[in-house]
Amino acid sequence: MNTPFGGNEKMVDKNKIEKEFVFPFVQGQEGVVYFIGIGGIGMSAIAKFFHKAGLKVSGYDKTATALTKELEASGIAVHYEENPELIPKKADLVVYTPAIPAEHAELVFYRENGYKVVKRSDVLQLITESSFNICIAGTHGKTTTTTMVAHLLTNSGFGCNAFLGGISANYATNFLSSKRNVCVVEADEYDRSFLKLNPDVAVITAMDADHLDIYGTTEAMEDAFIEFAAKVQEGGLLLKKFGLKKGKELKADNVLSYSLQNESADVYAANIRLADGGYEFDVMLKDKMLSDVKLNMGGMHNVENAVVAIAVADSLGIDAERIKAGVESFKGVKRRFEYIIRNDRIVFVDDYAHHPEELKALITGVKTLFRQKKCTVIFQPHLYSRTRDLAKEFAEVLDMADDVILLPIYPARELPVEGVNSEMIIKKMSNESSRVMSKDELLNWIKEKYAVNIDNEFGEVLVTAGAGDIDMLVEPVKDMLTK
């Protein structure tokens, strides 16, 4: 293997990478691990990790989903009733997600009876204690970038253990395993979880205002990213998006900036061409160029994600042709600019976008790739606090679409906030073709009006976006559009 980081032996503990991955043993005779909130994207990845290692894994979640059904099919017991009678009493480790309320009956039982109870972030810290860690952080872009890095390492034969915040379309999972002592981790800024990680390579994709219910101010959130950058191990590498506010305060022993196509950055794309719903481009690295890279997914923001993923793979000494083959074979992430239908009449895209900057990238990508098609966006706001704090920004971005439908706010972990609703965004929009619908009203509108009135000359683009349960509407909408 080539020495990482351009051949400078002092920059990394090469032996750390070459060691075989060591599973962190959970003390106890039974090896029983219980998850409260097991169906979460991050929680389920760790549950799969422990299950693969041979431990007895089970858990609770509020509702059955495709993820929980997958866990059950693999032999992991899951129940959907908040009931201490149903939980294992010999659990060696209890893992919970911050989204679980403190008064949750099962969580209260374990805490009051002296069990070892930890957050998901504590377990990731334990898992990655002695591995070479590639940690991707940012208020948006991190899931696609993390999944792309994991794919480049896996597809090239380099290998990694990966904990993803989305379902990889290549592998149909959010967890990858390898004997290689390398972990690729989506570093979540929510609840300051990413500060428990110790990156050897860190990526910061964005630092836009978000999670202000946790941080209070944008400045406090930015300070957390500065602290995350400072955790890069001695001799490690930090890749930061060029032009970030407070970017100069993001420091490590080795720092590279990256950009979509700003030539002032250390790594950037050049000669970008549209190619059948995707892109071809060259990547300018500090000491070389990768020419004619092919990315088969939409959105210019995904070209930028590919640029930094390529830089990570290159820093590990992976061969350029293998990197290019990995990018070309990358199928994306479920719910990240995911093509549900793609033909001359109708293009249907589903995306997880739930922040104004993510929506902006999504809508810009759609309108760039399909310039002549009318663009209708169906958006489900996520969290009362985010809607309240960013209503003006959401309105400005949604005005980019030709037609807009908002679903009621998905509350997730929050209780309703008086005066905060989806109409709050509509009132700030200038696009008069915007309104709020319930899910039932939306499905009826799709069936009775939208599906039968699609412009057959140029075709149309329909986008569903949001981080709540809007994904449950994708299949019924797809059915209506194909019939």
N, C-alpha and C positions, 0 to 999 in steps of 0.2 A: 504493500500500500504506500502511496505517496505520502510524504509528511504533510499534515494539514497546515493551512495558513501560509501558503507560498514557500514552504521549505525551511522556514525558520524554526529550528528544533526547540528553541527556548520558549516558543509561544504556547506550547501545549504539552501535557503529559501524554506522550504517544502510547505509553504502556497502559494508560487508563482505558483507551479505546480498545486495545488488543485483548484485554482481559475478558473472560467469559462473564456474562451477566449473572450476578448473584441475587437470588430471590431473598428478600428480607423476611425471615421466618417470624411468624406470629407466635409468641410464647403461649404454651398451653397444650394439653394432651390431645384435645379434640381438633384444634386448628379450625375453629368455627368463627366465621366473620358474618356480621349482620349489617345490612344497609337500610337506613331509613331515608327513603327517597331514591330507591334503587333504579327507577326508570329515567332519571335525569341523564343527559348525554355524557356528562363527566363521570357521574357515579357508576353508570353501567359499564364504562370502559374499565374502571378499577375492579368492579365485580368480576368482569371477564378475566382480568389479570389474576385475581386470587383463585378463581375457578380453574383456570388452566394450570395453576401451580398445584392443584390437587386438594385445596382446602374445601371445607363444607361451607358453601355460600348460600344465603337466603336474604330476603328483604321485603320491605313494604313500599307500596306507592299508592297514591290516591286513586288513580284510574289505570285501567289496562291500556297499553299502547302497543304499537308494533315492536318497540324496543323491549318492553316487559315480556311480550309473547315470545320474542327471540330468546330472552334469558331463560324463560320457562322451558322452551324447547331444548335448550342445551343442558337442562338438568338442574337449574337454579330455581328453588321454590320462591314464589312471590305471592303475597296476599294483599288485598285491597281494602281491608277493614282495619281502622286504627284501634287495635285491641291487644293489650299486654298478654292476654291468654294465648295468643297465636305466635308469640316470639320465642326464639330459643333461649333457654335459661342458662345454658353453659357457654354463652358467647365469649370468646377470647378478645374480640375486638368489635366495637360498634362504631360504624361510620355514618355520619349524617351530613346532609347538605344544608348550607345556610338558609335555603328557602323554607326549611321546616320550622314551624313556629316553636318557641321555647316551651309552650304548654302542651305540645304533642304528647299524648299519653304514653306511647312506647319510649320516647326519649326521656320523659320524666322518670319512668320505671328504671331504666338503665342507670340514669344519673343518681337516683336516690338509693340504689342498691350497690354502689361501688364498682360498677363495671368500667372498663377502659373505653371511654367515649371520646371520639375525635372527629374533627371535620375532615371533609374530603381532601382539603389542601394539606393537612397533616400527614395523610397517608401518601400523597404524592411526594412529600418531603422525605418520608421514610423509604419509599421505593427508589428514589433517585439519589440517595445519600452517597453512594460510592460509584455511580455511573457517570459517563461523559454525557452531559445534558445540553440539548439544543432546545431552548425555550423561546417560544414566539408569543409576544405580547402586543397589545394595541386595542384601542376601542372599536376598531373594525378592521377586517382583512385578515385577522389572525387564524380563523378556522381554515380558510382556503390555503393560506400560506403554510400552516402546519401540516395539512394533509398533503400538499404538494411536496414539501420537504420529505415527509415520511415515504411518499411514493418514489421520489428520486433515489432515496437511500435503499429502499426495498427492491425496486425494479433493476437497479444497477448491480445488485448482489452485495452491496456494502452491508445492509442489514440494520435494523433498529427495533426498539420497543417503542410503540407510539401510542399516546393517549390523546385522542382527537376530540374536538368539540362539535363534530359533525360526522355523518356517515359517508365514508369514502365510496365513491361510485365504482372504483376499481376493485375494491375488496369487500364491499357490502358490509363494512363494520367500522366501528370507531376505536378499535384496538388492534394493534399489530404486535407480534412478538418475534424475538430473535435471540440467539445466543450472544450476539454482539453486545458489548457493554456500553451501548449508546441508547439514550432515551430522547425521543422527540415529544415535547410536551406543549400543549396549548396553555399558555400562562395567563390565567384569568385575573383581571384587575378587580373584579367584584369582590367586596369584603376584604380587599388587600391580600387575597390568596397568593398572588404571584410572588410576594415578598418572602415566602417560605421556601422558594426554589433557589438552587445554586447553579446558574447557567455557566457552561463553558463557552457556548455560543448563544448570544441573545439577539433577538430581532424585535424592534419596536416599529410597528406599522403606522400607528396613529395615536394622538393624545387629545382627541376632541372631548369636549365636556360631555360626561355621562356619569351615571351612578351618583348623582349629586345627593340622593337620599342617604348614601353612605359617606361620601367625602365632604359634603357641605358646600364646598366651593371648587371651581375649576382649578384654582391654584393648588389646593390640597391634593387633588387628583394628579396634577402634573408632578408634584413633589414625590408622589408614590412611584411614578415612572422613573424619576431621577434616582430614587433609592433602589429600584429594580436594576437599573443599569449598573449601579455601583456594586451589585452583587455578582457581576461577572467575575469568574475565577481569575487568579493571577495568570497572565499570559493568554487569557481568553479573547474572544472577538465579539464586538458589538456592531450590529448592522442596524442603522437607524434611517428612517425615511428622511430624505433631504428636505430642509425647509420647515421642520417641526418647530413650533414655538417652544422656546427653552431648549432647543436642540443642542445648543452649545454646552448645556449643563449635563447632558447625557454623556458620561465618561467611562472609559475602560482602558486597559493596557493597549488594545488594538481596536480602532474604530474605523468603519467604512460607512459612507452615506450611500443611499440608493435612491433612484428616482425613476419615474416612467420614462422620461426622455430629456431631463435637464442635464446638459453636458457638464455642468459644474459639479455634479455628484460623482462619486468614485465609481459607481456601477449604474448603468442606465441602458434603456433600449433605444435603438436607432433603426431608421428605415422600416417603420411599422407599416404593414400592408394588410388590408382586409382580405380574408380568405374563407369563403363559405361558412359564415357564421362564427369564424374564429380569426386568428391573426398569424402572420409570419413576420419575423423581426430579427434583428441582430442584437446581441447583448455585449456591451462594452464593459469588460472587466478592467481592473487596474493595469494588468500586464498582458492582456490578450483579448481577442474577440471571438465570440461564438456566433457564427453566421447562420442565417436561414433556420432559426428556431421556429417550430410550429406549435401553436397552442390551439387546441380544438374546443375552445369555450368562449362565450361572449363576454363583453365588458372590458374596456381598456384598463380598469382597475385590476383585472386579473392578469393583464400583461405585466403590470407593476409587481403583483404578487409573484409572478413567475421569475421576474428579474432577481428578487431577493432570494427566492428559493434556489435559483441557479447559483447565486453567490455563495450560499451556505454549502451546497454540494461541492462547488469548486474549492472552497476553503478546506474541505476534507480530503482533497486530492482525487476526487472521482473523475474519471476520464471524460473528456468533453463530449465525445460521441455518445457515451452512455447517458450523460445528462440530457442531451438533445432528444435521445430516444425516449427517455422518461417523460419529458415535457410533452412530446407528441402523443404518447400513450395515456397521458393523464386525462381521466374522464370527468374530473371535477368532484364536487361534494354535493350530496343530496341537499336541496334547498339553497344552493348557492348558484345563482344564474342557471338554474336547472331547466333544460328544455323538456316540457311535458308533451307538447305537440309542436311539430315543426314542418309545415308544408306551405304551398303557395297561398292557400286561402287563409290559414290561421297559424300564428305562432303563439304558443302559450308558455310563459316563463313563470316559474315559482322561485321565490327567494326569501331568505330569512331576514332581510333588511328591516331593522327596527329603529335606526338612528337616522337623522336627516342626512348625514354625509353618506351613509350606506344607500339610502334611497336615491340620493343624487347620482351616485355612481351607477346604480342599477338603471334608472330611467335614462341617463345619458347614454349608457351602453346600448340599451334597446333602441333608442331613437337614432343612434349612429349606425347601427347594423341594419336597421329596417326603416330607412328614411321616409319611404312613401306610404308606410302603413299607419293607420290611425292607432294611437296608443291609449289603451284603457288600463288604469291602475286600480286594483282593489287592495286597500291597505287596512290592516288591523293594528291600531296603536297598542303598544305594549307598556303597561304601567301608568298609573295616574300621575305619579311624580314626573316621569319623563315627558308625558304629554303636557303637563302644566309648565315645566321648565323650558320646553323646546317647541311649543305650539307655533310660534311665529316662523321658526326655521322649517318645521314640517310643512306649513302652508306654502312657503316660498318654493320648496322643492316639488311638492305635489302639483303646483301650478305649471310645471314643465310638461305634465301629461295632457292629452287632449280631453280625456274623460276620467273622472275620479269618483270612486265609491269608497266610503269609509265604513268599516264595521264598528260596533261599540268597542270600547277599550277592554283589552284583556288584562285583568288585574294581577295575575300571577300571585305574588306573595303579599300584595297590598290590599288594604281596605279602601272603599270608595272615598274620594275627596270631594267635598261639596263644591259644585260649580265646575268640576273638571270632567269633560266628556268629549266625544269625538266632534260634536258641534262646535267646540271651542276652536278646532283647527279650521273647520269649514268657514266660520265667520271671518277668519283672517285671509282666506283665499280670494283671489281675483277671478279665478276660473268659475264661471257661472254654471258650468256643467259638472257640478260636484254635489254630492249628497251623502247622507248616512242611511244605511240599510241594516236590518237584522239579517242573520244568516239565511233564514227562511225566505225573506224578501229577496235577497240576492240570488238564491238558487232559482226562484220563480222568475226573476228578471232575466237571468241567463237563458233559461229554457224558453220562455215565451217571447222575449224580445231580442236579446243579443245574438243567440245562436242562429236565429232565422233571418237576421238582417246584416250579416257580415258582408262588407264591401268586397264583391267578387273580382273587381278590376285590379285593385292594389293589395287586397287582403288586410288583415288587422293583427295587432299584437295585444294580447291580454296578459297582464302581469298580476299575480297575487303575491303580496309581501307582508311580512310580519313574523314576530317571534312567539306568538301565542299558540292558538289551536287552529289558525286559518289553514294549516296544512291538511286538516281533516276534510276540507272542502275541495281539495285538488282532484281527487278521484271522481266525485260526482260532477264537478264542472267539466272534467275531461270527457266523461261519458256523454254529457249533453252536447259538447262541441263535436264529438266524433260521430254522434248519431244524427 
